[in-house]
Amino acid sequence: MMKYKGGYFRLLTWLVKKPMYRKYGKEKTRKWIRESNAVYRKMLEESDDIGSDNPMAGNTYMGYVFMAIWKAADGEIKVEDFKKVTQEMMDRPLVKIIKGGNDMNRKEDVEKMSNMLHAADAWQKAHPEYVEKSWDFHFDETKHKDGFYYYFTRCPMETYAREHGFDFFTTTLSISPLKNAEKLNEIGKDLESQYGVRYLFSDFKKKEGYKKSTEISKQYDMYRQYYCGCVFSKEQRDREIAARG
């Protein structure tokens, strides 16, 4: 059982309320948010304790807010619609201030993120009673010469979803023309065999999926990163754009 912290619930429901008003109307939004508080509490009661002071615990507290709203709506919220609502919330200026505006192509921000994750790993090593329930960190400093490489092989939210009837998991990466959907699906299938949650095979770039994603981004005035992710990709794209004049 995780300790209840109402601050996460109050902050995030306040931030997501306006985008939900626009999509679902005030009456439904207020009803779902009101009912989601009990769902949120129940989810925490059913979850393994990973330590309320765990630096990574905020991920669970925040993620559960959105899962609780979705569950409280009892099927009336479609996943694709809710993704747009949460994206609109994330684009709010206040949220960007809260997030801190880190840019993973700036060396100082990469170092800040690396230090934060290493500190979280150190906290967990100092609290062995939570090791089998919380995130596990794997770092490899040789994988990326201008950044850092890490991954998890355990996630408390995945554990909860698996144990409480969430049917599938998938990845959105296959929407990119530069991503190998066959390889992504191979990894997904392997994870399915490890965790027992069905993987939803996908290749979202099919049927003009990538084109549709760009149209939706324009419609909702979403930011689209124009390079792959690393500083080398950004420099290459900037040179290509400058060459086109």
N, C-alpha and C positions, 0 to 999 in steps of 0.2 A: 504494500500500500504506500502510495506517495502522499506526502503532506500537501494539503490543499493550500494554494496561494492564489487568493482572489485578485491580486493586482494584475496578473497576466490576463485573466478573463475580462476584467473591466476595461483595461486598456485596449485590447484587440477588438472586443465587440464594439467599443466606441469608434475605433478607427474604421472598421468594416461596415458600420451601420449605414453611412451615406451611400456608398456604392450599392449596398443591398436594397436600400430604399428605391434607387433608380431602376434596379432590375426587377425587384419583386413587390414593391409597394411597401408602405409603412406598416400596414396591418399585419401582413405575413411576417415581415422582418422582425417586428417587435415580439410577435408570438414565438417565432423560432428561437430568437435570442433569449427570451425569458425561459423557455423550456430547456434550452441547451445548458443552462447552468447546472441543473440536476444531472444531466447526462455527463457533463464535464466532471463533476464530483465523483460520479460512479466510475468513470474511466480511470480516475486517479486511484480510487479505492481498489480497483481490479488490477492495477499495475504493480509490477515489482518495484520496491523501493530502491532507487539508485542514489539516494542522498539528496536532500533538498538544497544543500549547499554545493552540490556538484556543479562545476562550471558549465557542464553540458546539459544540466537539467532544464534550463530555459528552453531548449529545443523541444523537449517533450511538453512542457507547460504550454508553449505557444502552438505547437502542432495540434495538440488535443483540442484547443479552442475551435479550430476550423473543422476538425473531425466531429466535434460535438454538435456544432451548428448543422452540419450535413446530416448527422443522424437524427437530430431533433425534427428536421423537415420531413423525415419519413418518406423519402423518395421524390419529393417535390422539387428538389434542387438537382439539376443535371450537372454532371461533373464538368463538362465543357463550359457551361454558364458560370459555374462557381470559380473556375480558373480565371475567367475574365474579371469577375468581381474582385478576387484577391489581387490580381495584377493591378487593377485600378487603385486599390488600397495601397499597394506597394509603391505606386507612382506619386502618392500624395507627398507634398513637400515636407510635412512634419515627419513622415515615415523615413524619408531620405536622411533627415537630420538625425533621427534616432539610430538609423543604421550606421551612420558615421561617414558615409560617402567613400568608402575604401575603393581604390582602383588597383586591381591585381596586376596591372602593368607598371605600377610605380614600385620601385625597390623598397622604399620605406614602408609601404602598405603590405607588401609581401612579407617583410620581416615582422611587421606587427601581427599579421595573421599567423605566421609560423610560431611566434612566441606565445600567442594565445593558446594555440592547440597543444604545444609542448607543455604549457602550464596546466592545461586540463588533463593531459596524460600524467603529469607528475602528481596532481591531486588524486587521481585514481589509484596510482601506485601506493600513495600514502594512506589509502582507505581500502584495504584488501577485502573488506566485508561486502563491497559493492562490485568487485571485479567481474563476477560471473553474470551480472545483471545489466551493467551499463555498457556504453560504447567501448570497443577496444581499438586502440590506435596502432597503426603500422606506418612507420616513416621510412623513406628511402631517399637519402640526400643525393644519391648518384643519378636519379632519374631525370632531373631537370636542372640545368646549370644556372638558370636565372630565376628559379622559383624554388618550390619544394613540392615533394610528392608524398601523399598520404592516402590511406584508405581505411575503412572499417570493415570488419567481418562480423560485427554484431551491432544491432540497433534496437533499443527498447521499443520504439514505435512500430518497427517491423514485427517484433515479438507480439505486441498487443494486437496488431492487425491480423496476424496469423491465428491467434488464439480466440479472436472474437468475430469471426465470420466475414472478414473482408475477403472478397472472392479472388481478386486478381492483383497483380502488379505488372507494370510495364515501364518503358522508357520513352521519352519524347525525342530522343536523339535521332531516331530514324527519319525525322522530317527533313534533316539536312542532306542536301545532295552530296556532301563531302563525307558522310558517315556510312559505313558498311552495315546495312540492315541485317544481312546474313550473319555477320560476326556478332552484332548486338543480340540477335535472337539466340545465337548459340550460347552466349554468356547467360542470358535470361533463363534458358532451359536448364543450364547447369545450376543456377541459383534455385530454380524450382525444385530440383532433386535434393538440394541441401536443406531447404527450409519448409517444403511441403505446401507452399502457396503457389497456385497456378500462375504461370507466366502468360501474359497476353501477347502473342506474336504480332508484330507490327512492322509496317513499312509505310510510315505516314507521308512519305514523299510521293507515293503512288496517287493516281487520280488527281494530279495537280495539287497535291497537299502542300508542297512548299509555296506554290503560287498563292494558294488560299491563305496561308499563314501571313504572307506579306500584305495581302489585302486587308486581313483582319487587323494587323498591326497599324496600318494607315488609318483604318476606320476608327480605332480606339486610341490613336495617337500614342502608340507604344514605342519605346526606344528599341531599336534593333542594332545589335553590335555588328559592325561591318567587317570584322576579322575573326579569325578562328578562336583566339583566346590568349595566346602568348605574345610577347613583345615583338618577336620576329615576324609573326603574321601581320601585326599592326603596321610595322615598318614597310613590309612588302605591299600591303594594300594601299598605304599612303603614297608610296612611289607610283603605283599603278594609277591612282586617282590623279596625282599631279601630272603624270605623263599624258593623260587624256585631256588635260587642260580644264 
